[in-house]
Structure formats: structure tokens, C-alpha cells
Amino acid sequence: MVHFVGAGPGAEDLITIRGKELLERADVIIYAGSLVNPGLLKYAKEGCAIHDSARLTLDQVIDIVKDADGKGKEIVRLHTGDPSIYGAIREQMDALNELAISYDVTPGVSSFCGAAAALNLEYTLPTVSQSVIITRMDGRTGVPEKESLESLSEHGSTMVFFLSAGDTERLSSRLIAAGRDKDTPCAIVYKATWPDEKKFRCTLENLPEVARENGIEKTALIIVGDVVEPSGYEKSKLYDPGFTTGFRKGTDS
Ligand code: SAH
């Protein structure tokens, strides 16, 4: 049996209790060494076989899984953040389906939540933005045409860019050319929740400069939108004394 487990954004204590227990029981752990905090491997039991998937191809990962599963072993496939976001788990699940190997998924705290925590930020502020677009800029991996940065930007929603910190110059100039105000508040968060986390608030225009000056090129998220530096917003209706909810009678009725 294979357990896909979200490791969380970085801090060792941000894995879920379920994820930690699965690590403790695993006979084999295959972890994404490029991003997963290796400190989490301290939860592995003695004798657990540990593989770094950063050095492996998909076929090699599946071969390790097939061999271990054939021997009745418990396998943890440890992915950074939450496995459903840029985790390349679908292709692994499809290969496991073909081999009739069973699996389940334990979610994790995605780095975009870790970054919001680092910035004390609420993504969904009433009257400012009620939507978060999780995306990436096209690079060596393309994005579908209908999801180009320019077309997604038209919504004016909060945007969180994964896998794009290597070319903030292009990201910034394309968003500005697409009509986003150059003074739009932005943030860049490097290694959110890790001990060496770095976070900077800036504007869309000076984002490339801030990234360059601080040597940030990878393992970072870029957040674009007024929620980063809101000039005003409406308070939530949920806690408004006038507003009746299923749990509380307001003064409006
Ligand atoms: N499944 C992961 C994302 C994997 S894609 C998740 O849910 O977070 C890898 C990209 O995620 C990196 O290039 C970077 O953009 C982002 N990332 C992962 N961990 C991060 C962290 N701790 N801080 C900032 N960005 C991070």
C-alpha cells in the first residue's frame, strides 16, 4: 500500500498528525528531496529504506514502489506542501492503478497557506478580493493557452504564483502590460515556514529588484493583489451584530 503524504510547507511541525504517523510506520519512504525538509525523516523507524525522488525518474519511483509493495511493505510517498498542487501525483496514481497497487492520500499544508501565515495575510477580504488564483508562469513547462498569465490577470483577483520566482522580471512586465497597475501590492516569500524564511512586501513594478537584491530565484511564491496591502475592506457579515446566521440572531430581524 502506498500513502501519498503532504509534508507541509517546510517547518517540521507543520506535517499533519496522520502524516507523521504514516512516516513512523513506513518501511519505505520516497521523499521529494528538492523541497521536503529532510528533518521530517527523523520520524522514520530504524531500518526504513529512504529514497530521494529528486534523483529518480517516474519509472524508477514506480519500480521501487512495485518491489516494496510486492513484499507487503508500507510505502510513504512524501510530497512538499499539499500533494494536489504541482505534486505530479496523477501520473503516479495512474501507474499504480495499472499495477493494481492500492494507495491513499493524506493532505498537507500547502506553501501558499504557509506564505499567508508568514505575512499575516487574509487572501479573501470582503470587497477587495474573494478569489485566489493559484497558478504558475509558463517556462520550460507550458500552461494551457486559456490560462495565460494575461487572461487570468483580467479578473483582478488575488494571484499566487508557484514555480515562477526564477523570472520575476518577465512576470512583472507581463502583468503590467496586461493592464495590472504597476503599484499593485505584491509579496515574495522564500521558504515560507522554514527557519531561513525570507519575506518581502513590494509593488508589482519593483518585484524584480526586490527578488534580485535578495538573491531569490527559487523555492518562493509571489503573491499579487491588494490583499497584500489593503487600503480598506468591509468587515465580515458573519460577525456583524446586525446579521442573523444559523447560529446567532442578529439585531436585523
Ligand atoms: N505541493 C507544493 C508545491 C510544489 S511546486 C505545495 O502545495 O506547496 C514547488 C513550488 O512550490 C516552488 O517552486 C515554490 O514556488 C513553491 N514552494 C514550495 N514550498 C515553498 C515554501 N516553503 N515557501 C515558498 N514557496 C514554496
Residues whose N, C-alpha, C, O or C-beta is under 5 A from the ligand:
A	BS01	SAH	P9 G10 T80 G81 D82 P83 I85 Y86 G87 S110 S111 F112 F161 F162 L163 S164 V189 Y190 K191 A192 T219 A220 L221
